[in-house]
Amino acid sequence: MNPLCGRCSKMVYPTEKVNCLDKYWHKGCFSCEVCKMTLNMKNYQGFDKKPYCSMHYPKSSFTSVIDTPENLRLKQQSMLNSQALYKEEFEKNKGKGFSVVADTPEMQRVKKTQDQISNIKYHEEFEKSRISSDAPPPVNASQDPQPQPAIPQTYSSQPGPVSVPSAAAVPPPSGGKRYRALYSYTAADADEVSLQEGDLIADVQQIDEGWMYGRIERTGQQGMLPANYVQPL
């Protein structure tokens, strides 16, 4: 069962889930408690299991301040200044097409691993439901079996054995897209499968730009595999 968001208390699905501070959040709900600025795993600061930005993070050593009209005015002015700075930065970066977090290869690997872990259960359930829906209905023994079509025979005027087309020459039906492995690959995680050059992969489904999910016909194993190591048949 999908968990509830720590901010809006609504259900969080795997594709939009952020696991932090012993809670689950929507990506849009993972924001500062004070200024509501959207945060990520690089720039958040946790206090009392709540996320804050660096500007509004509560100080551990503080004294009680009376809420006088002057203090309330200063607090409101500080919030207005932070919101103005955020809007100014947003307007500057709008349309540039880049994020604040550096998109390094390591960050891409971490993000891809998190997406794979969150999506693997979804794909397993999808495979189970697809296989169950494709299974033929049970045949009632009391009913007469359907007649099989006769295999056409080839007659020849020359004496000798009559050649009959073999049923094994007909290729078996495929349950989905099939690919061939171009290179060998050793699984790095438990949800991945290893490949040998020339392996045939059946029931292939595209997960994202770099990874696929399929079944190795040689071993019968199912799991994730890199998309740039295979080619379609």
LUMFI-792368 format. One record per residue (C-alpha): residue number from 1; residue in one letter; chain; x negated, y, z negated. Coordinates in nm, 2 decimals, always signed. Last residue first. Layout:
<gupas>
NUM	A	A	X	Y	Z
...
</gupas>
This chain:
<gupas>
233	L	A	-1.54	-0.80	+3.35
232	P	A	-1.59	-0.49	+3.12
231	Q	A	-1.94	-0.40	+3.00
230	V	A	-2.10	-0.46	+2.65
229	Y	A	-2.38	-0.31	+2.44
228	N	A	-2.26	+0.05	+2.47
227	A	A	-1.93	-0.03	+2.29
226	P	A	-2.10	-0.14	+1.97
225	L	A	-1.91	-0.43	+1.80
224	M	A	-1.66	-0.45	+1.52
223	G	A	-1.50	-0.78	+1.42
222	Q	A	-1.37	-1.13	+1.52
221	Q	A	-1.57	-1.46	+1.51
220	G	A	-1.47	-1.74	+1.75
219	T	A	-1.84	-1.84	+1.79
218	R	A	-1.88	-1.85	+2.17
217	E	A	-1.56	-1.66	+2.25
216	I	A	-1.66	-1.36	+2.05
215	R	A	-1.34	-1.18	+1.94
214	G	A	-1.29	-0.80	+1.97
213	Y	A	-1.30	-0.46	+1.81
212	M	A	-1.48	-0.17	+1.98
211	W	A	-1.71	+0.11	+1.87
210	G	A	-1.88	+0.42	+2.02
209	E	A	-1.60	+0.65	+2.15
208	D	A	-1.34	+0.51	+1.91
207	I	A	-1.15	+0.20	+1.83
206	Q	A	-1.12	+0.04	+2.18
205	Q	A	-0.96	-0.30	+2.17
204	V	A	-1.11	-0.62	+2.31
203	D	A	-0.90	-0.94	+2.31
202	A	A	-1.19	-1.14	+2.44
201	I	A	-1.57	-1.10	+2.43
200	L	A	-1.79	-1.32	+2.65
199	D	A	-2.16	-1.36	+2.54
198	G	A	-2.42	-1.29	+2.81
197	E	A	-2.68	-1.15	+2.58
196	Q	A	-2.61	-1.26	+2.23
195	L	A	-2.39	-1.07	+1.99
194	S	A	-2.34	-1.04	+1.62
193	V	A	-2.01	-0.94	+1.46
192	E	A	-1.93	-0.63	+1.24
191	D	A	-1.70	-0.61	+0.93
190	A	A	-1.97	-0.73	+0.70
189	D	A	-2.22	-0.47	+0.81
188	A	A	-2.54	-0.46	+1.02
187	A	A	-2.44	-0.72	+1.27
186	T	A	-2.73	-0.82	+1.50
185	Y	A	-2.70	-0.72	+1.87
184	S	A	-2.82	-0.89	+2.19
183	Y	A	-2.78	-0.70	+2.51
182	L	A	-2.54	-0.68	+2.81
181	A	A	-2.25	-0.86	+2.63
180	R	A	-1.96	-0.94	+2.87
179	Y	A	-1.61	-0.79	+2.82
178	R	A	-1.25	-0.92	+2.83
177	K	A	-0.93	-0.72	+2.80
176	G	A	-0.64	-0.91	+2.66
175	G	A	-0.49	-1.25	+2.60
174	S	A	-0.64	-1.40	+2.92
173	P	A	-0.46	-1.68	+3.10
172	P	A	-0.68	-1.98	+3.18
171	P	A	-0.84	-2.00	+3.52
170	V	A	-0.69	-2.26	+3.76
169	A	A	-0.96	-2.50	+3.87
168	A	A	-0.89	-2.72	+3.57
167	A	A	-0.56	-2.81	+3.73
166	S	A	-0.75	-3.00	+4.00
165	P	A	-0.63	-2.98	+4.36
164	V	A	-0.57	-3.33	+4.50
163	S	A	-0.80	-3.47	+4.77
162	V	A	-0.67	-3.79	+4.93
161	P	A	-0.93	-4.06	+4.94
160	G	A	-1.05	-4.19	+5.28
159	P	A	-0.91	-4.25	+5.62
158	Q	A	-0.89	-3.94	+5.85
157	S	A	-0.54	-3.81	+5.93
156	S	A	-0.55	-3.60	+5.62
155	Y	A	-0.28	-3.53	+5.36
154	T	A	-0.32	-3.26	+5.10
153	Q	A	-0.10	-3.30	+4.79
152	P	A	+0.11	-3.03	+4.63
151	I	A	+0.13	-3.05	+4.25
150	A	A	+0.49	-3.10	+4.14
149	P	A	+0.64	-2.84	+3.92
148	Q	A	+0.71	-2.96	+3.57
147	P	A	+1.06	-3.04	+3.47
146	Q	A	+1.18	-2.87	+3.16
145	P	A	+1.20	-3.10	+2.86
144	D	A	+1.55	-3.21	+2.76
143	Q	A	+1.66	-3.07	+2.43
142	S	A	+1.68	-3.28	+2.12
141	A	A	+1.31	-3.21	+2.04
140	N	A	+1.38	-2.84	+2.00
139	V	A	+1.08	-2.64	+2.13
138	P	A	+0.95	-2.38	+1.88
137	P	A	+0.94	-2.02	+2.02
136	P	A	+0.61	-1.92	+2.20
135	A	A	+0.35	-1.71	+2.00
134	D	A	+0.30	-1.36	+2.14
133	S	A	+0.49	-1.19	+1.85
132	S	A	+0.28	-1.38	+1.59
131	I	A	-0.05	-1.29	+1.77
130	R	A	+0.05	-0.92	+1.79
129	S	A	+0.15	-0.90	+1.42
128	K	A	-0.17	-1.06	+1.31
127	E	A	-0.39	-0.84	+1.54
126	F	A	-0.21	-0.53	+1.42
125	E	A	-0.26	-0.63	+1.05
124	E	A	-0.63	-0.68	+1.12
123	H	A	-0.65	-0.35	+1.31
122	Y	A	-0.50	-0.16	+1.01
121	K	A	-0.73	-0.33	+0.77
120	I	A	-1.04	-0.23	+0.98
119	N	A	-0.92	+0.14	+1.00
118	S	A	-1.04	+0.28	+0.67
117	I	A	-1.37	+0.08	+0.68
116	Q	A	-1.43	+0.19	+1.04
115	D	A	-1.36	+0.56	+0.97
114	Q	A	-1.60	+0.56	+0.67
113	T	A	-1.87	+0.39	+0.89
112	K	A	-1.82	+0.65	+1.17
111	K	A	-1.85	+0.94	+0.92
110	V	A	-2.17	+0.80	+0.77
109	R	A	-2.33	+0.73	+1.11
108	Q	A	-2.23	+1.08	+1.23
107	M	A	-2.38	+1.23	+0.92
106	E	A	-2.71	+1.04	+0.98
105	P	A	-2.72	+1.15	+1.35
104	T	A	-2.69	+1.52	+1.23
103	D	A	-2.37	+1.73	+1.27
102	A	A	-2.47	+2.00	+1.03
101	V	A	-2.17	+2.09	+0.83
100	V	A	-2.02	+2.44	+0.91
99	S	A	-1.83	+2.30	+1.21
98	F	A	-1.87	+2.38	+1.58
97	G	A	-1.63	+2.48	+1.86
96	K	A	-1.71	+2.85	+1.89
95	G	A	-1.34	+2.94	+1.92
94	K	A	-1.30	+3.08	+1.58
93	N	A	-1.63	+3.12	+1.40
92	K	A	-1.62	+3.50	+1.36
91	E	A	-1.24	+3.49	+1.27
90	F	A	-1.29	+3.22	+1.01
89	E	A	-1.59	+3.41	+0.86
88	E	A	-1.37	+3.72	+0.82
87	K	A	-1.08	+3.53	+0.69
86	Y	A	-1.30	+3.37	+0.42
85	L	A	-1.45	+3.70	+0.33
84	A	A	-1.11	+3.86	+0.29
83	Q	A	-0.99	+3.57	+0.08
82	S	A	-1.28	+3.60	-0.15
81	N	A	-1.23	+3.98	-0.18
80	L	A	-0.86	+3.94	-0.25
79	M	A	-0.94	+3.68	-0.52
78	S	A	-1.19	+3.92	-0.68
77	Q	A	-0.94	+4.21	-0.67
76	Q	A	-0.68	+3.99	-0.85
75	K	A	-0.93	+3.90	-1.12
74	L	A	-1.04	+4.26	-1.16
73	R	A	-0.67	+4.38	-1.19
72	L	A	-0.60	+4.10	-1.45
71	N	A	-0.91	+4.21	-1.65
70	E	A	-0.79	+4.57	-1.64
69	P	A	-0.44	+4.48	-1.75
68	T	A	-0.58	+4.28	-2.04
67	D	A	-0.59	+3.90	-2.02
66	I	A	-0.83	+3.85	-2.32
65	V	A	-1.15	+3.68	-2.24
64	S	A	-1.25	+3.36	-2.41
63	T	A	-1.62	+3.29	-2.37
62	F	A	-1.80	+3.09	-2.11
61	S	A	-2.06	+2.81	-2.08
60	S	A	-1.95	+2.54	-1.84
59	K	A	-1.87	+2.79	-1.56
58	P	A	-1.57	+2.71	-1.35
57	Y	A	-1.64	+2.68	-0.98
56	H	A	-1.47	+2.97	-0.80
55	M	A	-1.76	+3.09	-0.58
54	S	A	-1.91	+2.74	-0.51
53	C	A	-1.57	+2.60	-0.39
52	Y	A	-1.36	+2.40	-0.63
51	P	A	-1.23	+2.04	-0.63
50	K	A	-1.04	+1.90	-0.94
49	K	A	-1.14	+1.59	-1.14
48	D	A	-1.21	+1.81	-1.45
47	F	A	-1.46	+2.01	-1.24
46	G	A	-1.58	+1.90	-0.90
45	Q	A	-1.79	+2.11	-0.66
44	Y	A	-1.72	+2.09	-0.28
43	N	A	-1.96	+2.19	-0.01
42	K	A	-2.09	+1.86	+0.14
41	M	A	-1.80	+1.62	+0.10
40	N	A	-1.56	+1.87	+0.26
39	L	A	-1.36	+2.17	+0.15
38	T	A	-1.06	+2.37	+0.28
37	M	A	-1.03	+2.71	+0.10
36	K	A	-0.73	+2.71	-0.14
35	C	A	-0.87	+3.02	-0.32
34	V	A	-0.84	+2.89	-0.67
33	E	A	-0.80	+2.51	-0.67
32	C	A	-1.04	+2.48	-0.37
31	S	A	-0.92	+2.24	-0.10
30	F	A	-0.88	+1.87	-0.02
29	C	A	-0.52	+1.91	+0.09
28	G	A	-0.61	+1.94	+0.46
27	K	A	-0.82	+1.62	+0.46
26	H	A	-0.54	+1.45	+0.28
25	W	A	-0.66	+1.34	-0.06
24	Y	A	-0.73	+1.02	-0.26
23	K	A	-0.84	+1.04	-0.62
22	D	A	-1.13	+0.93	-0.85
21	L	A	-1.31	+1.27	-0.78
20	C	A	-1.33	+1.19	-0.40
19	N	A	-1.17	+0.95	-0.14
18	V	A	-1.07	+1.15	+0.16
17	K	A	-0.79	+0.99	+0.38
16	E	A	-0.67	+1.12	+0.71
15	T	A	-0.71	+0.81	+0.93
14	P	A	-0.64	+0.57	+0.64
13	Y	A	-0.29	+0.71	+0.56
12	V	A	-0.22	+0.92	+0.25
11	M	A	+0.13	+0.91	+0.11
10	K	A	+0.26	+1.23	-0.05
9	S	A	+0.17	+1.35	-0.40
8	C	A	+0.08	+1.70	-0.25
7	R	A	-0.26	+1.75	-0.42
6	G	A	-0.39	+1.41	-0.54
5	C	A	-0.25	+1.24	-0.23
4	L	A	-0.07	+0.91	-0.29
3	P	A	-0.22	+0.57	-0.21
2	N	A	-0.13	+0.34	+0.09
1	M	A	+0.00	+0.00	+0.00
</gupas>
